[in-house]
Amino acid sequence: MGSTTPPGESPAADPLTRFQSIAQDVLDSAEHSCGVEVLETNLERALELLRRNPDRQSQFEAELVALIDSMREGVVELVSFVMHELRWPAVEEAISRRISAPLRDVSHLRLYEAMLEAFSDSWRDRDLYARFEAEGRQEP
């Protein structure tokens, strides 16, 4: 009788609603902690939810872009983590547009650049996360 839905998530909830809840967990944790270790469990949950619902990609992309525009604590980590794996062009383009024509606060430019770097195999922050650190050790 085991459930495949992680604790704290309603199996009946719409995938977008579940993603929003996970994203909020990431943002709340980031607000009250230092370091990505505290965030990684929820980052993994977010990634797995996005992978399990490819039919909702356009909705998830819109949600990620809205998060990028909010620039709250934890957004860079969430977007970077999931996009390093998924590399959705619409999210990459949205970030690139914000770099080439910053809409608001120019001080966010470095944060946009950090998120864009995650789309590369050579993302320099990848070793901050257990998922990618283990992969890095396996490379020759």
PyRosetta script that sets phi, psi and omega in degrees:
from pyrosetta import init, pose_from_sequence

init()
pose = pose_from_sequence("MGSTTPPGESPAADPLTRFQSIAQDVLDSAEHSCGVEVLETNLERALELLRRNPDRQSQFEAELVALIDSMREGVVELVSFVMHELRWPAVEEAISRRISAPLRDVSHLRLYEAMLEAFSDSWRDRDLYARFEAEGRQEP")
pose.set_psi(1, 25.4)
pose.set_omega(1, -178.8)
pose.set_phi(2, -73.1)
pose.set_psi(2, 143.4)
pose.set_omega(2, 178.7)
pose.set_phi(3, -98.6)
pose.set_psi(3, 144.9)
pose.set_omega(3, 176.6)
pose.set_phi(4, -91.1)
pose.set_psi(4, -3.5)
pose.set_omega(4, 178.6)
pose.set_phi(5, -85.9)
pose.set_psi(5, 126.8)
pose.set_omega(5, -179.7)
pose.set_phi(6, -60.5)
pose.set_psi(6, 155.3)
pose.set_omega(6, 178.7)
pose.set_phi(7, -55.8)
pose.set_psi(7, 142.1)
pose.set_omega(7, 177.6)
pose.set_phi(8, 86.7)
pose.set_psi(8, -4.0)
pose.set_omega(8, 178.6)
pose.set_phi(9, -113.2)
pose.set_psi(9, 135.7)
pose.set_omega(9, 176.8)
pose.set_phi(10, -82.9)
pose.set_psi(10, 125.7)
pose.set_omega(10, -179.5)
pose.set_phi(11, -65.1)
pose.set_psi(11, -21.7)
pose.set_omega(11, -179.1)
pose.set_phi(12, -84.9)
pose.set_psi(12, -13.4)
pose.set_omega(12, -176.8)
pose.set_phi(13, -68.0)
pose.set_psi(13, 144.9)
pose.set_omega(13, 175.4)
pose.set_phi(14, -59.2)
pose.set_psi(14, 141.7)
pose.set_omega(14, -179.7)
pose.set_phi(15, -55.1)
pose.set_psi(15, -37.5)
pose.set_omega(15, 179.0)
pose.set_phi(16, -66.0)
pose.set_psi(16, -41.4)
pose.set_omega(16, 177.7)
pose.set_phi(17, -63.3)
pose.set_psi(17, -40.8)
pose.set_omega(17, 177.9)
pose.set_phi(18, -64.5)
pose.set_psi(18, -41.7)
pose.set_omega(18, 178.3)
pose.set_phi(19, -62.7)
pose.set_psi(19, -44.2)
pose.set_omega(19, 179.0)
pose.set_phi(20, -58.9)
pose.set_psi(20, -38.8)
pose.set_omega(20, 178.9)
pose.set_phi(21, -66.2)
pose.set_psi(21, -44.4)
pose.set_omega(21, 178.2)
pose.set_phi(22, -63.7)
pose.set_psi(22, -44.7)
pose.set_omega(22, 179.5)
pose.set_phi(23, -59.2)
pose.set_psi(23, -41.7)
pose.set_omega(23, 178.7)
pose.set_phi(24, -63.7)
pose.set_psi(24, -38.3)
pose.set_omega(24, 175.9)
pose.set_phi(25, -60.2)
pose.set_psi(25, -42.1)
pose.set_omega(25, 178.2)
pose.set_phi(26, -62.4)
pose.set_psi(26, -48.4)
pose.set_omega(26, -177.4)
pose.set_phi(27, -63.7)
pose.set_psi(27, -41.9)
pose.set_omega(27, 178.7)
pose.set_phi(28, -63.7)
pose.set_psi(28, -43.8)
pose.set_omega(28, 179.1)
pose.set_phi(29, -63.3)
pose.set_psi(29, -41.9)
pose.set_omega(29, -179.0)
pose.set_phi(30, -64.5)
pose.set_psi(30, -33.5)
pose.set_omega(30, 179.3)
pose.set_phi(31, -63.8)
pose.set_psi(31, -30.3)
pose.set_omega(31, -172.3)
pose.set_phi(32, -113.4)
pose.set_psi(32, 14.4)
pose.set_omega(32, -177.3)
pose.set_phi(33, -148.5)
pose.set_psi(33, 168.1)
pose.set_omega(33, 173.5)
pose.set_phi(34, -119.4)
pose.set_psi(34, 142.0)
pose.set_omega(34, 177.9)
pose.set_phi(35, 91.9)
pose.set_psi(35, 151.1)
pose.set_omega(35, -176.0)
pose.set_phi(36, -84.6)
pose.set_psi(36, -11.8)
pose.set_omega(36, -177.9)
pose.set_phi(37, -56.0)
pose.set_psi(37, -40.5)
pose.set_omega(37, -179.1)
pose.set_phi(38, -66.7)
pose.set_psi(38, -28.0)
pose.set_omega(38, -176.1)
pose.set_phi(39, -87.9)
pose.set_psi(39, -21.7)
pose.set_omega(39, -165.8)
pose.set_phi(40, -61.4)
pose.set_psi(40, -37.2)
pose.set_omega(40, 178.6)
pose.set_phi(41, -60.2)
pose.set_psi(41, -45.3)
pose.set_omega(41, 179.0)
pose.set_phi(42, -72.0)
pose.set_psi(42, -31.4)
pose.set_omega(42, 175.2)
pose.set_phi(43, -63.6)
pose.set_psi(43, -41.5)
pose.set_omega(43, 176.7)
pose.set_phi(44, -62.6)
pose.set_psi(44, -42.7)
pose.set_omega(44, 178.0)
pose.set_phi(45, -59.3)
pose.set_psi(45, -44.6)
pose.set_omega(45, 180.0)
pose.set_phi(46, -61.8)
pose.set_psi(46, -46.9)
pose.set_omega(46, -179.2)
pose.set_phi(47, -60.1)
pose.set_psi(47, -46.3)
pose.set_omega(47, -179.1)
pose.set_phi(48, -64.3)
pose.set_psi(48, -38.5)
pose.set_omega(48, 177.5)
pose.set_phi(49, -63.9)
pose.set_psi(49, -43.4)
pose.set_omega(49, 178.5)
pose.set_phi(50, -62.6)
pose.set_psi(50, -41.3)
pose.set_omega(50, 179.2)
pose.set_phi(51, -66.0)
pose.set_psi(51, -37.3)
pose.set_omega(51, -176.7)
pose.set_phi(52, -75.2)
pose.set_psi(52, -9.3)
pose.set_omega(52, -175.0)
pose.set_phi(53, -131.4)
pose.set_psi(53, 59.9)
pose.set_omega(53, -177.3)
pose.set_phi(54, -62.2)
pose.set_psi(54, -24.5)
pose.set_omega(54, 178.7)
pose.set_phi(55, -69.4)
pose.set_psi(55, -13.8)
pose.set_omega(55, 179.5)
pose.set_phi(56, -104.2)
pose.set_psi(56, 12.9)
pose.set_omega(56, -173.8)
pose.set_phi(57, -52.9)
pose.set_psi(57, -45.3)
pose.set_omega(57, -177.0)
pose.set_phi(58, -63.6)
pose.set_psi(58, -35.2)
pose.set_omega(58, 176.6)
pose.set_phi(59, -68.2)
pose.set_psi(59, -42.6)
pose.set_omega(59, 178.4)
pose.set_phi(60, -64.1)
pose.set_psi(60, -40.2)
pose.set_omega(60, 177.8)
pose.set_phi(61, -59.3)
pose.set_psi(61, -45.0)
pose.set_omega(61, 179.3)
pose.set_phi(62, -61.8)
pose.set_psi(62, -39.3)
pose.set_omega(62, 178.9)
pose.set_phi(63, -66.5)
pose.set_psi(63, -42.4)
pose.set_omega(63, 178.5)
pose.set_phi(64, -64.1)
pose.set_psi(64, -40.3)
pose.set_omega(64, 178.5)
pose.set_phi(65, -65.6)
pose.set_psi(65, -39.5)
pose.set_omega(65, 176.7)
pose.set_phi(66, -62.4)
pose.set_psi(66, -38.9)
pose.set_omega(66, 177.3)
pose.set_phi(67, -64.5)
pose.set_psi(67, -42.0)
pose.set_omega(67, 178.8)
pose.set_phi(68, -57.7)
pose.set_psi(68, -41.5)
pose.set_omega(68, -179.4)
pose.set_phi(69, -70.5)
pose.set_psi(69, -22.7)
pose.set_omega(69, 179.3)
pose.set_phi(70, -77.0)
pose.set_psi(70, -30.8)
pose.set_omega(70, -179.7)
pose.set_phi(71, 48.1)
pose.set_psi(71, 42.6)
pose.set_omega(71, 175.4)
pose.set_phi(72, -81.9)
pose.set_psi(72, 165.0)
pose.set_omega(72, 174.3)
pose.set_phi(73, -55.1)
pose.set_psi(73, 131.6)
pose.set_omega(73, 176.9)
pose.set_phi(74, 98.8)
pose.set_psi(74, -17.6)
pose.set_omega(74, -179.1)
pose.set_phi(75, -63.8)
pose.set_psi(75, -45.8)
pose.set_omega(75, -178.4)
pose.set_phi(76, -59.7)
pose.set_psi(76, -42.8)
pose.set_omega(76, -179.0)
pose.set_phi(77, -66.4)
pose.set_psi(77, -44.0)
pose.set_omega(77, -179.7)
pose.set_phi(78, -63.5)
pose.set_psi(78, -52.3)
pose.set_omega(78, -177.9)
pose.set_phi(79, -63.6)
pose.set_psi(79, -45.0)
pose.set_omega(79, -178.9)
pose.set_phi(80, -61.3)
pose.set_psi(80, -46.1)
pose.set_omega(80, -176.8)
pose.set_phi(81, -61.6)
pose.set_psi(81, -51.8)
pose.set_omega(81, -175.7)
pose.set_phi(82, -73.2)
pose.set_psi(82, -33.1)
pose.set_omega(82, -178.5)
pose.set_phi(83, -78.9)
pose.set_psi(83, -21.5)
pose.set_omega(83, 174.3)
pose.set_phi(84, -62.6)
pose.set_psi(84, -33.8)
pose.set_omega(84, 177.9)
pose.set_phi(85, -85.3)
pose.set_psi(85, -46.2)
pose.set_omega(85, -169.4)
pose.set_phi(86, -88.8)
pose.set_psi(86, -36.3)
pose.set_omega(86, 176.7)
pose.set_phi(87, 51.2)
pose.set_psi(87, 50.8)
pose.set_omega(87, 178.9)
pose.set_phi(88, -71.8)
pose.set_psi(88, 123.3)
pose.set_omega(88, -178.2)
pose.set_phi(89, -57.4)
pose.set_psi(89, -37.8)
pose.set_omega(89, -177.8)
pose.set_phi(90, -63.2)
pose.set_psi(90, -37.2)
pose.set_omega(90, 178.7)
pose.set_phi(91, -72.5)
pose.set_psi(91, -42.3)
pose.set_omega(91, 178.0)
pose.set_phi(92, -60.1)
pose.set_psi(92, -43.1)
pose.set_omega(92, 179.5)
pose.set_phi(93, -64.9)
pose.set_psi(93, -40.4)
pose.set_omega(93, 179.0)
pose.set_phi(94, -61.6)
pose.set_psi(94, -42.4)
pose.set_omega(94, 178.6)
pose.set_phi(95, -66.2)
pose.set_psi(95, -44.7)
pose.set_omega(95, 179.8)
pose.set_phi(96, -59.4)
pose.set_psi(96, -40.0)
pose.set_omega(96, 178.1)
pose.set_phi(97, -62.6)
pose.set_psi(97, -36.7)
pose.set_omega(97, -179.8)
pose.set_phi(98, -72.0)
pose.set_psi(98, -26.9)
pose.set_omega(98, 176.2)
pose.set_phi(99, -75.3)
pose.set_psi(99, -43.3)
pose.set_omega(99, -176.3)
pose.set_phi(100, -75.4)
pose.set_psi(100, -26.2)
pose.set_omega(100, 179.2)
pose.set_phi(101, -144.5)
pose.set_psi(101, 76.8)
pose.set_omega(101, -178.4)
pose.set_phi(102, -54.1)
pose.set_psi(102, 127.7)
pose.set_omega(102, -176.4)
pose.set_phi(103, -78.1)
pose.set_psi(103, -38.0)
pose.set_omega(103, -173.5)
pose.set_phi(104, -128.8)
pose.set_psi(104, -105.4)
pose.set_omega(104, -172.5)
pose.set_phi(105, -78.5)
pose.set_psi(105, 113.6)
pose.set_omega(105, -179.3)
pose.set_phi(106, -64.7)
pose.set_psi(106, -20.5)
pose.set_omega(106, 178.7)
pose.set_phi(107, -67.0)
pose.set_psi(107, -14.7)
pose.set_omega(107, 176.8)
pose.set_phi(108, -78.9)
pose.set_psi(108, -9.0)
pose.set_omega(108, -176.8)
pose.set_phi(109, -53.0)
pose.set_psi(109, -46.3)
pose.set_omega(109, 179.8)
pose.set_phi(110, -63.9)
pose.set_psi(110, -34.9)
pose.set_omega(110, 177.9)
pose.set_phi(111, -68.0)
pose.set_psi(111, -40.0)
pose.set_omega(111, 175.7)
pose.set_phi(112, -62.8)
pose.set_psi(112, -42.6)
pose.set_omega(112, 179.3)
pose.set_phi(113, -62.4)
pose.set_psi(113, -39.0)
pose.set_omega(113, 179.0)
pose.set_phi(114, -63.0)
pose.set_psi(114, -40.6)
pose.set_omega(114, 178.5)
pose.set_phi(115, -67.5)
pose.set_psi(115, -40.2)
pose.set_omega(115, -179.1)
pose.set_phi(116, -64.9)
pose.set_psi(116, -35.5)
pose.set_omega(116, 178.2)
pose.set_phi(117, -59.8)
pose.set_psi(117, -27.8)
pose.set_omega(117, -177.8)
pose.set_phi(118, -67.0)
pose.set_psi(118, -16.2)
pose.set_omega(118, 178.7)
pose.set_phi(119, -77.4)
pose.set_psi(119, -2.7)
pose.set_omega(119, -177.5)
pose.set_phi(120, -103.7)
pose.set_psi(120, 148.0)
pose.set_omega(120, 174.7)
pose.set_phi(121, -63.2)
pose.set_psi(121, -25.1)
pose.set_omega(121, -177.9)
pose.set_phi(122, -97.2)
pose.set_psi(122, 24.6)
pose.set_omega(122, 178.2)
pose.set_phi(123, -51.0)
pose.set_psi(123, 119.5)
pose.set_omega(123, -172.7)
pose.set_phi(124, -72.6)
pose.set_psi(124, -21.5)
pose.set_omega(124, -179.8)
pose.set_phi(125, -90.5)
pose.set_psi(125, 1.2)
pose.set_omega(125, -176.4)
pose.set_phi(126, -59.5)
pose.set_psi(126, -31.0)
pose.set_omega(126, -178.1)
pose.set_phi(127, -74.3)
pose.set_psi(127, -3.6)
pose.set_omega(127, 174.7)
pose.set_phi(128, -74.9)
pose.set_psi(128, -17.8)
pose.set_omega(128, -174.1)
pose.set_phi(129, -111.2)
pose.set_psi(129, 134.2)
pose.set_omega(129, -178.7)
pose.set_phi(130, -56.6)
pose.set_psi(130, -40.7)
pose.set_omega(130, -178.7)
pose.set_phi(131, -56.2)
pose.set_psi(131, -45.8)
pose.set_omega(131, -175.0)
pose.set_phi(132, -88.5)
pose.set_psi(132, -28.8)
pose.set_omega(132, 177.9)
pose.set_phi(133, -61.9)
pose.set_psi(133, -42.6)
pose.set_omega(133, 178.9)
pose.set_phi(134, -62.8)
pose.set_psi(134, -40.5)
pose.set_omega(134, 177.8)
pose.set_phi(135, -63.4)
pose.set_psi(135, -41.1)
pose.set_omega(135, -178.9)
pose.set_phi(136, -62.9)
pose.set_psi(136, -35.7)
pose.set_omega(136, 179.8)
pose.set_phi(137, -69.9)
pose.set_psi(137, -23.1)
pose.set_omega(137, -178.4)
pose.set_phi(138, -82.1)
pose.set_psi(138, -14.9)
pose.set_omega(138, -179.4)
pose.set_phi(139, -74.5)
pose.set_psi(139, 148.1)
pose.set_omega(139, -179.3)
pose.set_phi(140, -66.8)
pose.dump_pdb("model.pdb")
